[in-house]
Amino acid sequence: MQNRKATIQDATEFYKWAINSIMKNVHFRAVSYEKCKDTEVRLQSHPVDIVKGTMKIHAVVGQRDSRIKTRVVICYCSECLASGACEDWDNETTANHGVPKTR
């Protein structure tokens, strides 16, 4: 394998390097500063609750109405592979709309 070196000065140069790299199974996406700022402003108007134990969580499945399912380890049972989450996942809410958290 050839030893390649690149000098990367900013995110745009990294993106250009990445899409031309040997990593063909990885999809890279460039996101503009303006898009990030727009998203930041939008998210600030929708505060979210803290999900305790995030450093231990290895898997998250989004649900509707500000709900997520979490697991410390990923599950590969047939139900999870087919629909995303079996009954062994923990239920969390990410926005406080008077909806109690369930376990």
Summary of the structure (lengths in Angstrom):
residues: 103
radius of gyration: 19.1
end to end distance: 50.0
largest distance: 57.8
contacts: 171
relative contact order: 0.12
helix: 26%
strand: 13%
